[in-house]
Structures are given as C-alpha cells and as structure tokens.
Amino acid sequence: MVAIRLKWTVHRGDDGQYYVHETIGEQSAPVVSGPMTSEAAVHFVDVQEDEAQRRFELLRSEIAGRSSLADYERKGEA
C-alpha cells in the first residue's frame, strides 16, 4: 500500500498576513489558503490535521473490518 503524506506549512506574507500551504504527496504543488491571522492559520492547520486523522481512522477501521470478514469467510463460518 502506498503511503500518502499530508503536509501543512504556514508562511508569513509580505503583507504581514499568514498563508497555509497544504501538500498531498511528495511531488504535488501546494494548495494555498489565506490570507489569515497567525491564530487563524494555526487553527486552520489543527482542523485540517484533525479531519485527516479522523478520515485515516475511519479508513483503517473499514480495512480492518473487511479483513476480519474475509478471515471469517475463509474459515467457512459465513
């Protein structure tokens, strides 16, 4: 299985505002969100990270459930 790396980087612009650069994977171009205050940028990254973690846990649970069902079916118990 290929790993997907999510990365958020906060940059301060020449205008004094903050911008969040979000990349998905090693070779992707960043999606830039902003301008925003420093507090809003930190909050934005926290929310994005929490959502990514929630979706990962959901996917992991789904994969584990399918694996358990496949084991159950292989044993002829289904």
N, CA, C and O atoms as CSV, one atom per row, in Angstrom:
chain,resi,resn,atom,element,x,y,z
A,1,MET,N,N,0.846,-1.174,0.000
A,1,MET,CA,C,0.000,0.000,0.000
A,1,MET,C,C,0.893,1.240,0.000
A,1,MET,O,O,1.880,1.305,0.733
A,2,VAL,N,N,0.547,2.194,-0.806
A,2,VAL,CA,C,1.302,3.435,-0.916
A,2,VAL,C,C,0.914,4.374,0.222
A,2,VAL,O,O,-0.263,4.511,0.555
A,3,ALA,N,N,1.902,5.010,0.805
A,3,ALA,CA,C,1.641,5.984,1.867
A,3,ALA,C,C,1.299,7.337,1.251
A,3,ALA,O,O,1.864,7.735,0.232
A,4,ILE,N,N,0.383,8.017,1.876
A,4,ILE,CA,C,0.018,9.370,1.456
A,4,ILE,C,C,0.441,10.314,2.573
A,4,ILE,O,O,0.001,10.182,3.715
A,5,ARG,N,N,1.289,11.257,2.231
A,5,ARG,CA,C,1.784,12.201,3.228
A,5,ARG,C,C,1.098,13.550,3.033
A,5,ARG,O,O,1.120,14.124,1.944
A,6,LEU,N,N,0.492,14.041,4.105
A,6,LEU,CA,C,-0.131,15.368,4.103
A,6,LEU,C,C,0.788,16.307,4.873
A,6,LEU,O,O,1.311,15.951,5.928
A,7,LYS,N,N,0.978,17.496,4.344
A,7,LYS,CA,C,1.870,18.452,4.997
A,7,LYS,C,C,1.260,19.847,4.924
A,7,LYS,O,O,0.798,20.287,3.872
A,8,TRP,N,N,1.271,20.530,6.064
A,8,TRP,CA,C,0.792,21.904,6.133
A,8,TRP,C,C,1.942,22.780,6.613
A,8,TRP,O,O,2.592,22.472,7.612
A,9,THR,N,N,2.185,23.856,5.905
A,9,THR,CA,C,3.241,24.794,6.265
A,9,THR,C,C,2.643,26.195,6.285
A,9,THR,O,O,1.960,26.605,5.346
A,10,VAL,N,N,2.908,26.924,7.366
A,10,VAL,CA,C,2.407,28.290,7.492
A,10,VAL,C,C,3.528,29.251,7.104
A,10,VAL,O,O,4.648,29.150,7.604
A,11,HIS,N,N,3.213,30.181,6.207
A,11,HIS,CA,C,4.164,31.190,5.757
A,11,HIS,C,C,3.589,32.576,6.022
A,11,HIS,O,O,2.390,32.811,5.869
A,12,ARG,N,N,4.459,33.473,6.418
A,12,ARG,CA,C,4.045,34.873,6.585
A,12,ARG,C,C,4.348,35.614,5.290
A,12,ARG,O,O,5.474,35.593,4.794
A,13,GLY,N,N,3.335,36.262,4.757
A,13,GLY,CA,C,3.492,37.005,3.512
A,13,GLY,C,C,4.088,38.381,3.734
A,13,GLY,O,O,4.211,38.841,4.869
A,14,ASP,N,N,4.451,39.025,2.653
A,14,ASP,CA,C,4.994,40.386,2.710
A,14,ASP,C,C,3.979,41.377,3.268
A,14,ASP,O,O,4.345,42.449,3.751
A,15,ASP,N,N,2.708,41.012,3.199
A,15,ASP,CA,C,1.636,41.871,3.708
A,15,ASP,C,C,1.390,41.694,5.204
A,15,ASP,O,O,0.498,42.330,5.765
A,16,GLY,N,N,2.188,40.820,5.864
A,16,GLY,CA,C,2.024,40.584,7.296
A,16,GLY,C,C,0.967,39.553,7.625
A,16,GLY,O,O,0.809,39.182,8.788
A,17,GLN,N,N,0.246,39.085,6.632
A,17,GLN,CA,C,-0.771,38.054,6.821
A,17,GLN,C,C,-0.120,36.675,6.673
A,17,GLN,O,O,1.005,36.554,6.190
A,18,TYR,N,N,-0.843,35.650,7.095
A,18,TYR,CA,C,-0.315,34.289,7.064
A,18,TYR,C,C,-1.065,33.458,6.032
A,18,TYR,O,O,-2.259,33.642,5.797
A,19,TYR,N,N,-0.326,32.543,5.427
A,19,TYR,CA,C,-0.848,31.670,4.380
A,19,TYR,C,C,-0.460,30.238,4.715
A,19,TYR,O,O,0.662,29.970,5.145
A,20,VAL,N,N,-1.399,29.327,4.513
A,20,VAL,CA,C,-1.136,27.912,4.754
A,20,VAL,C,C,-0.952,27.228,3.408
A,20,VAL,O,O,-1.806,27.318,2.527
A,21,HIS,N,N,0.174,26.545,3.266
A,21,HIS,CA,C,0.471,25.760,2.073
A,21,HIS,C,C,0.228,24.300,2.441
A,21,HIS,O,O,0.872,23.760,3.341
A,22,GLU,N,N,-0.701,23.673,1.739
A,22,GLU,CA,C,-1.060,22.275,2.007
A,22,GLU,C,C,-0.626,21.427,0.818
A,22,GLU,O,O,-1.012,21.695,-0.319
A,23,THR,N,N,0.182,20.398,1.089
A,23,THR,CA,C,0.598,19.484,0.026
A,23,THR,C,C,0.156,18.078,0.379
A,23,THR,O,O,0.136,17.677,1.542
A,24,ILE,N,N,-0.195,17.351,-0.653
A,24,ILE,CA,C,-0.600,15.953,-0.511
A,24,ILE,C,C,0.339,15.152,-1.395
A,24,ILE,O,O,0.252,15.212,-2.622
A,25,GLY,N,N,1.235,14.403,-0.774
A,25,GLY,CA,C,2.227,13.649,-1.526
A,25,GLY,C,C,3.496,14.463,-1.703
A,25,GLY,O,O,3.528,15.668,-1.453
A,26,GLU,N,N,4.537,13.774,-2.139
A,26,GLU,CA,C,5.850,14.405,-2.244
A,26,GLU,C,C,5.986,15.340,-3.438
A,26,GLU,O,O,6.703,16.337,-3.347
A,27,GLN,N,N,5.327,15.053,-4.543
A,27,GLN,CA,C,5.542,15.796,-5.778
A,27,GLN,C,C,4.409,16.761,-6.127
A,27,GLN,O,O,4.388,17.305,-7.231
A,28,SER,N,N,3.480,16.982,-5.217
A,28,SER,CA,C,2.327,17.825,-5.552
A,28,SER,C,C,2.628,19.304,-5.326
A,28,SER,O,O,3.464,19.672,-4.501
A,29,ALA,N,N,1.931,20.124,-6.074
A,29,ALA,CA,C,2.015,21.573,-5.871
A,29,ALA,C,C,1.133,21.937,-4.683
A,29,ALA,O,O,0.052,21.369,-4.529
A,30,PRO,N,N,1.568,22.868,-3.844
A,30,PRO,CA,C,0.760,23.209,-2.671
A,30,PRO,C,C,-0.512,23.964,-3.036
A,30,PRO,O,O,-0.550,24.741,-3.990
A,31,VAL,N,N,-1.548,23.711,-2.249
A,31,VAL,CA,C,-2.777,24.495,-2.308
A,31,VAL,C,C,-2.621,25.559,-1.225
A,31,VAL,O,O,-2.354,25.234,-0.068
A,32,VAL,N,N,-2.783,26.806,-1.591
A,32,VAL,CA,C,-2.536,27.906,-0.660
A,32,VAL,C,C,-3.862,28.466,-0.166
A,32,VAL,O,O,-4.747,28.800,-0.955
A,33,SER,N,N,-3.983,28.562,1.158
A,33,SER,CA,C,-5.164,29.165,1.789
A,33,SER,C,C,-4.718,30.425,2.521
A,33,SER,O,O,-3.662,30.441,3.154
A,34,GLY,N,N,-5.509,31.460,2.435
A,34,GLY,CA,C,-5.173,32.694,3.115
A,34,GLY,C,C,-5.608,33.868,2.281
A,34,GLY,O,O,-6.178,33.678,1.207
A,35,PRO,N,N,-5.365,35.045,2.728
A,35,PRO,CA,C,-4.627,35.446,3.922
A,35,PRO,C,C,-5.455,35.261,5.191
A,35,PRO,O,O,-6.685,35.223,5.159
A,36,MET,N,N,-4.738,35.148,6.306
A,36,MET,CA,C,-5.391,34.995,7.604
A,36,MET,C,C,-4.429,35.441,8.698
A,36,MET,O,O,-3.239,35.640,8.452
A,37,THR,N,N,-4.958,35.593,9.900
A,37,THR,CA,C,-4.116,35.943,11.043
A,37,THR,C,C,-3.305,34.726,11.451
A,37,THR,O,O,-3.587,33.611,11.010
A,38,SER,N,N,-2.305,34.932,12.288
A,38,SER,CA,C,-1.490,33.802,12.748
A,38,SER,C,C,-2.340,32.804,13.531
A,38,SER,O,O,-2.169,31.593,13.388
A,39,GLU,N,N,-3.256,33.310,14.359
A,39,GLU,CA,C,-4.120,32.422,15.133
A,39,GLU,C,C,-5.033,31.616,14.215
A,39,GLU,O,O,-5.247,30.423,14.435
A,40,ALA,N,N,-5.566,32.266,13.193
A,40,ALA,CA,C,-6.440,31.572,12.247
A,40,ALA,C,C,-5.666,30.519,11.465
A,40,ALA,O,O,-6.201,29.454,11.158
A,41,ALA,N,N,-4.411,30.810,11.142
A,41,ALA,CA,C,-3.588,29.842,10.408
A,41,ALA,C,C,-3.335,28.599,11.254
A,41,ALA,O,O,-3.437,27.477,10.758
A,42,VAL,N,N,-3.010,28.795,12.516
A,42,VAL,CA,C,-2.783,27.655,13.414
A,42,VAL,C,C,-4.067,26.854,13.570
A,42,VAL,O,O,-4.045,25.624,13.532
A,43,HIS,N,N,-5.176,27.544,13.744
A,43,HIS,CA,C,-6.470,26.864,13.868
A,43,HIS,C,C,-6.794,26.086,12.591
A,43,HIS,O,O,-7.260,24.949,12.661
A,44,PHE,N,N,-6.552,26.686,11.439
A,44,PHE,CA,C,-6.802,26.032,10.158
A,44,PHE,C,C,-6.015,24.727,10.061
A,44,PHE,O,O,-6.565,23.693,9.684
A,45,VAL,N,N,-4.726,24.776,10.402
A,45,VAL,CA,C,-3.889,23.573,10.345
A,45,VAL,C,C,-4.395,22.529,11.332
A,45,VAL,O,O,-4.463,21.348,10.992
A,46,ASP,N,N,-4.748,22.938,12.537
A,46,ASP,CA,C,-5.269,21.994,13.534
A,46,ASP,C,C,-6.528,21.297,13.040
A,46,ASP,O,O,-6.666,20.083,13.189
A,47,VAL,N,N,-7.444,22.057,12.455
A,47,VAL,CA,C,-8.696,21.482,11.943
A,47,VAL,C,C,-8.410,20.515,10.798
A,47,VAL,O,O,-8.988,19.429,10.743
A,48,GLN,N,N,-7.526,20.903,9.891
A,48,GLN,CA,C,-7.194,20.034,8.758
A,48,GLN,C,C,-6.541,18.742,9.242
A,48,GLN,O,O,-6.850,17.661,8.740
A,49,GLU,N,N,-5.641,18.854,10.212
A,49,GLU,CA,C,-4.969,17.673,10.747
A,49,GLU,C,C,-5.961,16.758,11.458
A,49,GLU,O,O,-5.914,15.540,11.283
A,50,ASP,N,N,-6.851,17.328,12.253
A,50,ASP,CA,C,-7.870,16.523,12.937
A,50,ASP,C,C,-8.752,15.787,11.935
A,50,ASP,O,O,-9.065,14.613,12.131
A,51,GLU,N,N,-9.154,16.465,10.867
A,51,GLU,CA,C,-10.001,15.844,9.844
A,51,GLU,C,C,-9.245,14.735,9.118
A,51,GLU,O,O,-9.814,13.680,8.836
A,52,ALA,N,N,-7.979,14.962,8.817
A,52,ALA,CA,C,-7.172,13.926,8.161
A,52,ALA,C,C,-7.028,12.709,9.070
A,52,ALA,O,O,-7.117,11.574,8.602
A,53,GLN,N,N,-6.808,12.933,10.355
A,53,GLN,CA,C,-6.679,11.826,11.312
A,53,GLN,C,C,-7.995,11.066,11.434
A,53,GLN,O,O,-7.999,9.837,11.487
A,54,ARG,N,N,-9.115,11.793,11.479
A,54,ARG,CA,C,-10.426,11.149,11.573
A,54,ARG,C,C,-10.678,10.273,10.352
A,54,ARG,O,O,-11.145,9.142,10.484
A,55,ARG,N,N,-10.374,10.786,9.177
A,55,ARG,CA,C,-10.594,10.023,7.946
A,55,ARG,C,C,-9.664,8.814,7.878
A,55,ARG,O,O,-10.063,7.753,7.397
A,56,PHE,N,N,-8.421,8.967,8.359
A,56,PHE,CA,C,-7.495,7.843,8.398
A,56,PHE,C,C,-8.019,6.743,9.308
A,56,PHE,O,O,-8.008,5.570,8.936
A,57,GLU,N,N,-8.477,7.113,10.496
A,57,GLU,CA,C,-9.001,6.122,11.442
A,57,GLU,C,C,-10.224,5.418,10.867
A,57,GLU,O,O,-10.386,4.212,11.055
A,58,LEU,N,N,-11.078,6.149,10.176
A,58,LEU,CA,C,-12.252,5.559,9.544
A,58,LEU,C,C,-11.837,4.555,8.477
A,58,LEU,O,O,-12.383,3.455,8.408
A,59,LEU,N,N,-10.877,4.931,7.651
A,59,LEU,CA,C,-10.380,4.030,6.614
A,59,LEU,C,C,-9.717,2.804,7.223
A,59,LEU,O,O,-9.938,1.685,6.762
A,60,ARG,N,N,-8.908,3.006,8.252
A,60,ARG,CA,C,-8.237,1.884,8.915
A,60,ARG,C,C,-9.258,0.926,9.516
A,60,ARG,O,O,-9.099,-0.291,9.423
A,61,SER,N,N,-10.290,1.464,10.123
A,61,SER,CA,C,-11.344,0.637,10.698
A,61,SER,C,C,-12.071,-0.147,9.615
A,61,SER,O,O,-12.389,-1.323,9.794
A,62,GLU,N,N,-12.331,0.511,8.494
A,62,GLU,CA,C,-13.007,-0.150,7.381
A,62,GLU,C,C,-12.148,-1.280,6.820
A,62,GLU,O,O,-12.660,-2.361,6.530
A,63,ILE,N,N,-10.857,-1.041,6.668
A,63,ILE,CA,C,-9.951,-2.079,6.167
A,63,ILE,C,C,-9.880,-3.235,7.152
A,63,ILE,O,O,-9.907,-4.396,6.742
A,64,ALA,N,N,-9.789,-2.941,8.438
A,64,ALA,CA,C,-9.738,-3.992,9.454
A,64,ALA,C,C,-11.028,-4.801,9.453
A,64,ALA,O,O,-10.996,-6.020,9.620
A,65,GLY,N,N,-12.160,-4.135,9.267
A,65,GLY,CA,C,-13.441,-4.835,9.216
A,65,GLY,C,C,-13.529,-5.764,8.028
A,65,GLY,O,O,-14.046,-6.874,8.146
A,66,ARG,N,N,-13.035,-5.330,6.895
A,66,ARG,CA,C,-13.033,-6.175,5.699
A,66,ARG,C,C,-12.104,-7.359,5.887
A,66,ARG,O,O,-12.411,-8.471,5.456
A,67,SER,N,N,-10.972,-7.124,6.526
A,67,SER,CA,C,-10.018,-8.199,6.775
A,67,SER,C,C,-10.633,-9.243,7.698
A,67,SER,O,O,-10.489,-10.444,7.466
A,68,SER,N,N,-11.319,-8.791,8.743
A,68,SER,CA,C,-11.971,-9.717,9.672
A,68,SER,C,C,-13.052,-10.519,8.970
A,68,SER,O,O,-13.184,-11.719,9.212
A,69,LEU,N,N,-13.827,-9.876,8.105
A,69,LEU,CA,C,-14.876,-10.559,7.364
A,69,LEU,C,C,-14.270,-11.586,6.416
A,69,LEU,O,O,-14.792,-12.694,6.292
A,70,ALA,N,N,-13.176,-11.235,5.748
A,70,ALA,CA,C,-12.517,-12.167,4.830
A,70,ALA,C,C,-11.987,-13.375,5.593
A,70,ALA,O,O,-12.118,-14.502,5.116
A,71,ASP,N,N,-11.392,-13.165,6.766
A,71,ASP,CA,C,-10.908,-14.280,7.585
A,71,ASP,C,C,-12.071,-15.172,7.994
A,71,ASP,O,O,-11.965,-16.398,7.956
A,72,TYR,N,N,-13.165,-14.560,8.378
A,72,TYR,CA,C,-14.358,-15.281,8.795
A,72,TYR,C,C,-14.889,-16.132,7.641
A,72,TYR,O,O,-15.252,-17.292,7.838
A,73,GLU,N,N,-14.934,-15.558,6.443
A,73,GLU,CA,C,-15.435,-16.286,5.275
A,73,GLU,C,C,-14.487,-17.397,4.860
A,73,GLU,O,O,-14.943,-18.458,4.436
A,74,ARG,N,N,-13.180,-17.187,4.969
A,74,ARG,CA,C,-12.204,-18.221,4.605
A,74,ARG,C,C,-12.331,-19.442,5.497
A,74,ARG,O,O,-12.099,-20.566,5.053
A,75,LYS,N,N,-12.687,-19.232,6.719
A,75,LYS,CA,C,-12.818,-20.342,7.661
A,75,LYS,C,C,-14.130,-21.087,7.470
A,75,LYS,O,O,-14.411,-22.052,8.180
A,76,GLY,N,N,-14.934,-20.637,6.508
A,76,GLY,CA,C,-16.197,-21.306,6.237
A,76,GLY,C,C,-17.265,-21.046,7.266
A,76,GLY,O,O,-18.214,-21.821,7.394
A,77,GLU,N,N,-17.123,-19.979,7.990
A,77,GLU,CA,C,-18.084,-19.671,9.045
A,77,GLU,C,C,-19.187,-18.746,8.562
A,77,GLU,O,O,-20.109,-18.436,9.316
A,78,ALA,N,N,-19.105,-18.309,7.330
A,78,ALA,CA,C,-20.125,-17.387,6.829
A,78,ALA,C,C,-21.255,-18.126,6.169
A,78,ALA,O,O,-22.203,-17.505,5.689
